[in-house]
């Protein structure tokens, strides 16, 4: 699955003509890329939130990344940027942001990406989801000065633990946020140092292995990361890596999640609590100009 999905991305990059694969399931349905960083929202984050040509302090960069990822929707970021100008912590106000987002909702515009559902309980006592998330931002940055803790972190797991300690942020969200923060220059940890299996990855692992012999899901992800080279060779597949950068733990975690989706169509007899693939593949007209975190020193 990872090999074929990466080939599709590569053919699009080279502007080859469709179809990009003979696999009917991959032709019909939408799947994430084998490398997480190549997905559309990750690319938007890199180009518009992190590496937009401006210099930001660590606290402003963290504020920008966490604010963007709580909503995870490009149009919401663009709307806030249009109304507020450059988005920095100094200008944050619960009331101002709340009024703007209420107006957005009143215009029947979605403010959240439905790719994954962020926790929506009333942890801060507000009826609306976005109000609780704004209160979370207020708690993190105004009250707790979370940026001072993250700056002092010694590992990606430490960043994950700091983020997970807050209401509305579970294991999956904390891991995704820690990864996004690590795309910036605020932290610089190896992505092969820590992983957390999300619900989709757990479903995928269960479908791929009859018995994992007492290992946990994270053990399986780490094992697949370590043996990827030899397994591609065993299968006679020449995987198109991003330069010398192998698939990282976050990528393998995502691939298990996408494999779960793929198998809903390919092997419906492998039963789980999800039975359909939600989104069909719709070709996008606009071409993505891909970038990668500069510190990776990888050229496409």
C-alpha positions in Angstrom: 0.0 0.0 0.0 2.7 2.5 1.0 4.7 1.7 -2.2 1.7 2.2 -4.5 0.5 5.4 -2.7 4.0 6.9 -2.9 4.2 6.1 -6.6 0.9 8.0 -7.2 2.3 11.0 -5.4 5.5 10.9 -7.4 3.7 10.6 -10.8 1.6 13.7 -9.9 4.8 15.5 -8.9 6.3 14.7 -12.3 3.0 15.8 -14.0 2.4 12.5 -15.6 -1.1 11.8 -17.1 -3.7 9.9 -15.1 -4.6 7.2 -14.2 -1.7 7.1 -11.8 -2.3 3.5 -10.7 -4.1 0.4 -11.9 -5.5 -0.1 -8.4 -9.2 0.6 -8.6 -9.6 1.3 -4.9 -6.8 3.9 -5.0 -8.3 5.4 -8.1 -11.8 5.8 -6.5 -11.1 6.8 -2.9 -9.1 9.5 -1.2 -6.0 8.4 0.8 -3.3 10.3 2.7 0.2 10.2 1.3 2.8 7.7 2.6 4.7 10.7 4.0 2.5 12.7 6.3 4.4 15.9 5.5 3.3 15.7 1.8 -0.4 15.9 2.7 -2.3 19.0 1.7 -2.9 20.4 5.2 0.7 19.7 6.3 1.9 21.6 3.3 -0.4 24.5 4.1 0.9 24.5 7.6 4.5 24.6 6.4 4.0 27.3 3.8 1.5 29.6 5.5 1.9 29.1 9.2 5.6 28.1 9.8 7.7 29.1 6.7 5.8 32.1 5.4 8.9 34.3 4.9 8.6 36.0 8.3 10.5 35.6 11.5 8.6 34.6 14.7 9.6 34.1 18.3 9.2 30.6 19.7 6.0 31.7 21.6 4.4 33.2 18.5 5.4 30.2 16.4 3.9 27.8 18.9 0.7 29.9 19.2 0.4 29.9 15.4 0.8 26.2 15.0 -1.5 25.2 17.9 -4.2 27.7 16.8 -4.1 26.4 13.2 -4.1 22.8 14.2 -7.0 23.0 16.6 -9.2 24.0 13.6 -7.0 22.3 11.0 -8.8 24.2 8.2 -7.1 26.4 5.7 -10.1 28.7 5.1 -10.4 29.4 8.8 -6.8 30.4 9.0 -7.2 32.6 5.9 -10.3 34.2 7.4 -8.6 35.0 10.7 -5.5 36.4 8.9 -7.7 38.6 6.7 -9.5 40.0 9.7 -6.6 40.2 12.1 -3.4 40.6 10.0 -0.3 38.7 11.1 -1.4 36.2 13.7 0.7 36.5 16.8 0.1 35.9 20.5 0.3 39.6 21.6 -2.9 40.3 19.7 -4.9 37.2 20.9 -8.2 38.0 22.6 -10.8 35.4 23.5 -13.6 38.0 22.7 -12.2 39.1 19.4 -11.6 35.6 18.1 -14.9 34.4 19.4 -16.8 37.2 17.6 -15.0 36.5 14.3 -15.6 32.7 14.5 -19.3 33.2 15.4 -19.7 35.4 12.3 -18.0 32.7 10.2 -20.4 30.1 11.6 -23.4 32.4 11.0 -22.4 32.6 7.3 -22.8 28.8 7.2 -19.0 28.3 6.8 -17.4 25.4 8.4 -14.6 26.4 10.8 -13.3 22.9 11.5 -11.7 20.3 9.2 -13.6 17.1 9.4 -10.6 14.9 8.5 -10.2 14.1 12.2 -12.5 15.1 15.0 -10.9 17.1 17.7 -12.2 16.6 21.2 -15.4 18.6 21.7 -16.4 18.4 25.3 -17.3 21.5 27.4 -14.1 21.4 29.4 -14.1 25.1 30.0 -17.8 25.5 30.5 -18.8 26.9 27.1 -21.6 25.5 24.9 -19.7 25.9 21.6 -16.7 23.8 20.6 -14.7 26.7 19.3 -15.2 28.7 22.5 -13.7 25.8 24.6 -10.8 25.7 22.2 -10.2 29.5 22.5 -10.3 29.1 26.3 -7.7 26.3 25.9 -5.5 28.7 24.0 -5.9 31.2 26.7 -5.1 28.7 29.4 -2.0 27.4 27.5 -0.4 30.7 26.5 -1.7 33.5 28.8 -2.0 31.6 32.1 0.6 28.8 31.8 3.0 30.2 29.2 3.3 26.8 27.7 6.1 27.9 25.3 8.6 28.1 28.2 7.9 24.4 29.0 8.2 23.3 25.4 11.4 25.3 24.8 13.0 23.4 27.7 11.8 20.0 26.6 14.4 17.3 26.1 12.4 14.9 23.9 9.4 14.6 21.6 7.8 12.5 24.3 8.2 15.3 26.8 6.5 17.7 24.4 3.7 15.1 23.9 3.3 14.8 27.7 3.0 18.6 28.1 0.4 18.9 25.5 -1.6 15.9 26.7 -1.8 17.3 30.2 -4.4 19.8 28.9 -8.2 19.3 28.5 -9.5 18.7 25.0 -6.1 17.1 23.9 -6.0 13.4 23.9 -3.1 11.0 22.9 -3.7 11.3 19.1 -4.0 15.1 19.1 -1.0 15.6 21.3 1.1 13.4 19.1 0.0 15.2 15.9 0.7 18.6 17.5 4.2 17.5 18.8 5.0 16.4 15.2 3.8 19.7 13.7 5.8 21.7 16.3 8.8 19.6 15.3 8.5 20.8 11.7 9.4 24.3 13.0 12.6 25.4 14.6 11.1 25.5 18.1 12.1 21.8 18.6 14.4 19.6 16.7 13.9 15.9 17.8 14.2 12.9 15.6 10.9 11.6 14.4 12.0 8.0 15.0 12.3 8.6 18.8 8.6 8.4 19.8 5.3 7.3 18.5 1.6 6.9 19.6 -0.8 4.7 17.7 -4.1 6.4 16.9 -7.4 4.6 16.7 -7.1 4.1 12.9 -3.6 2.7 13.2 -4.7 0.2 15.8 -7.5 -1.0 13.5 -5.0 -1.3 10.7 -2.5 -3.3 12.8 -5.3 -5.7 13.9 -6.1 -6.3 10.2 -2.5 -6.8 9.2 -1.5 -9.3 11.9 -3.4 -12.3 13.2 -1.4 -12.2 16.4 1.0 -9.6 17.7 2.3 -11.9 20.5 2.0 -9.5 23.4 3.7 -6.5 21.7 1.9 -3.2 21.9 0.8 -1.2 18.9 3.8 1.2 19.2 6.1 -1.8 19.2 4.7 -2.9 15.9 5.0 0.6 14.4 8.7 0.7 15.5 9.3 -2.7 14.2 7.9 -1.8 10.7 10.0 1.3 10.7 13.2 -0.7 11.4 12.6 -3.4 8.8 11.1 -1.2 6.0 14.2 -1.4 3.7 14.5 -5.2 3.9 10.7 -5.7 3.4 10.5 -3.5 0.3 13.5 -5.5 -1.1 11.9 -8.8 -0.2 8.7 -7.8 -2.1 10.8 -6.5 -5.1 9.6 -3.0 -4.6 11.8 0.0 -5.2 10.3 2.5 -2.8 10.8 6.2 -3.8 12.1 7.7 -0.5 12.4 11.4 0.0 16.1 11.6 -0.6 17.8 9.7 2.2 14.8 10.2 4.5 13.1 6.9 5.3 9.4 6.6 6.4 9.4 7.9 10.0 7.3 6.5 12.9 4.6 9.1 12.3 4.4 8.0 8.6 4.2 4.3 9.5 1.5 5.2 12.1 -0.5 7.0 9.3 0.1 4.2 6.8 -1.5 1.6 9.2 -4.5 4.0 9.5 -4.8 4.3 5.7 -4.4 0.6 5.3 -7.4 0.1 7.5 -9.3 2.3 5.2 -8.1 0.5 2.1 -9.0 -2.9 3.5 -12.6 -1.8 4.2 -13.0 -2.0 0.4 -10.4 -4.7 -0.4 -11.2 -7.1 2.4 -14.6 -6.3 4.0 -14.5 -9.6 5.7 -11.8 -8.1 8.1 -14.4 -6.6 10.4 -13.9 -3.5 12.5 -16.1 -0.7 13.8 -15.6 1.2 10.5 -17.0 -0.3 7.3 -17.0 2.4 4.6 -14.4 4.8 3.2 -15.9 8.3 3.6 -14.3 10.3 0.8 -14.0 9.7 -2.9 -10.9 10.9 -4.7 -11.6 14.2 -6.5 -8.6 15.5 -8.5 -7.5 19.0 -7.5 -6.9 21.6 -10.3 -4.3 23.6 -8.4 -0.8 22.2 -8.3 0.9 22.0 -4.9 4.4 23.5 -4.8 5.9 21.1 -2.2 8.3 22.2 0.5 9.9 20.4 3.4 11.2 21.6 6.8 14.5 23.3 5.9 16.4 21.6 8.7 15.8 18.2 7.0 18.1 19.2 4.1 16.0 17.1 1.7 15.5 18.2 -1.9 12.5 17.0 -3.9 
